Amino acid sequence: IDSDAVTFTRGVVFTTDPVSPAVRLQDSDVSFYETLVRGSDGVLGEDLQNDAGPGVVLDGGTLFLADTVVEGGDGAPGLPPFAPCADGGDGGHGIHLLGAAPTVYVYDSFVFGGSADAPSGPPCVPGTPGSAFQIDAGQVVTIPGAARSLRAVSPVHEENSVFVSLRGQPFDAAAAIFSLAPEKLLLFPFPGELLVQPPFGVVALTTLDEFGLGSTFVPLGALPPGVEAATVHVQGLFLDTGGQGHVGSASATTILDASI
């Protein structure tokens, strides 16, 4: 990926290409929310390809993780008939930072290196486990706190209601901001990013229960005349019981004309 601003939400990103990262970022500004990212596993028995790939290679730029897991792949064992033997495969690093001053922001997320495997026998040696971070340049910044989440059903017809589900901390008061355009603005040291472009509307939603969960229906109006569909970008806002505000993940909801 080589882009000014990309946000991934709620998915799985992986590769089966040997010794390859799931994601390679070049001077980009990328975020992952509620996503699993995993590098390639080693290929069984192939001495030159039984090493695993990293989860992410960040070559310059910025990576923001929220409620996300990044894993290096697992190395594969060395097997005959390689002479005199085959080394065990190395595990992949979780995130490899290199290039021009890359920065990783880790917010309520986990990064793991992959496991190594055994050689086919002596005198060959086991592989080396991957590390969570291989830092050749740049920095890793850990942001304290618990991530919040908003999900809105899509698509939905005009003049109906959209179902919104929320996850945060017990008894958070939840609201949402919405706009016709996305945004990507890091709010550090405030935890999170602004993902909805101003100017935006605000709607109160609900108070989360004792498990930090909640849901509600939000009524929708009619689309303007002649408009068959519109996409609305929605992001959660949360106020905890101590009076601290938080931003959550975002959703994109497509509103369809009633005739479609």
FENJOPE-V121516 format. One record per residue. RES is the residue in three letters. BURIAL is + if it has 16 or more other ideal C-beta (glycine too) atoms within 10 Angstrom, else -. Layout:
res-><RES,RES>
burial-><BURIAL,BURIAL>
This chain:
res-><ILE,ASP,SER,ASP,ALA,VAL,THR,PHE,THR,ARG,GLY,VAL,VAL,PHE,THR,THR,ASP,PRO,VAL,SER,PRO,ALA,VAL,ARG,LEU,GLN,ASP,SER,ASP,VAL,SER,PHE,TYR,GLU,THR,LEU,VAL,ARG,GLY,SER,ASP,GLY,VAL,LEU,GLY,GLU,ASP,LEU,GLN,ASN,ASP,ALA,GLY,PRO,GLY,VAL,VAL,LEU,ASP,GLY,GLY,THR,LEU,PHE,LEU,ALA,ASP,THR,VAL,VAL,GLU,GLY,GLY,ASP,GLY,ALA,PRO,GLY,LEU,PRO,PRO,PHE,ALA,PRO,CYS,ALA,ASP,GLY,GLY,ASP,GLY,GLY,HIS,GLY,ILE,HIS,LEU,LEU,GLY,ALA,ALA,PRO,THR,VAL,TYR,VAL,TYR,ASP,SER,PHE,VAL,PHE,GLY,GLY,SER,ALA,ASP,ALA,PRO,SER,GLY,PRO,PRO,CYS,VAL,PRO,GLY,THR,PRO,GLY,SER,ALA,PHE,GLN,ILE,ASP,ALA,GLY,GLN,VAL,VAL,THR,ILE,PRO,GLY,ALA,ALA,ARG,SER,LEU,ARG,ALA,VAL,SER,PRO,VAL,HIS,GLU,GLU,ASN,SER,VAL,PHE,VAL,SER,LEU,ARG,GLY,GLN,PRO,PHE,ASP,ALA,ALA,ALA,ALA,ILE,PHE,SER,LEU,ALA,PRO,GLU,LYS,LEU,LEU,LEU,PHE,PRO,PHE,PRO,GLY,GLU,LEU,LEU,VAL,GLN,PRO,PRO,PHE,GLY,VAL,VAL,ALA,LEU,THR,THR,LEU,ASP,GLU,PHE,GLY,LEU,GLY,SER,THR,PHE,VAL,PRO,LEU,GLY,ALA,LEU,PRO,PRO,GLY,VAL,GLU,ALA,ALA,THR,VAL,HIS,VAL,GLN,GLY,LEU,PHE,LEU,ASP,THR,GLY,GLY,GLN,GLY,HIS,VAL,GLY,SER,ALA,SER,ALA,THR,THR,ILE,LEU,ASP,ALA,SER,ILE>
burial-><-,-,-,-,-,-,+,+,+,-,-,-,+,+,+,-,-,+,+,+,+,+,+,+,+,-,+,+,+,+,+,+,+,+,+,+,+,+,+,+,+,+,+,-,+,+,+,-,+,+,+,+,+,+,+,+,+,+,+,+,+,+,+,+,+,+,+,+,+,+,+,+,+,+,+,+,+,+,+,-,-,+,-,-,+,+,+,+,+,+,+,+,+,+,+,+,+,-,+,-,-,+,+,+,+,+,+,+,+,-,+,+,+,+,+,+,+,+,+,+,-,-,-,+,-,+,+,-,+,+,+,+,+,+,+,-,-,+,-,+,-,-,+,-,-,+,+,+,+,+,+,+,-,+,-,+,-,+,-,-,-,+,-,+,-,+,+,+,+,-,-,+,+,+,+,+,+,+,+,-,-,+,+,+,-,-,-,-,-,-,+,+,+,+,+,+,-,-,-,+,-,-,-,-,+,-,-,+,-,-,-,+,-,+,-,+,-,+,-,+,-,-,+,-,-,-,-,-,-,-,-,+,+,+,+,+,+,+,+,+,-,-,-,-,-,+,+,+,+,+,+,-,+,-,+,+,-,-,-,->
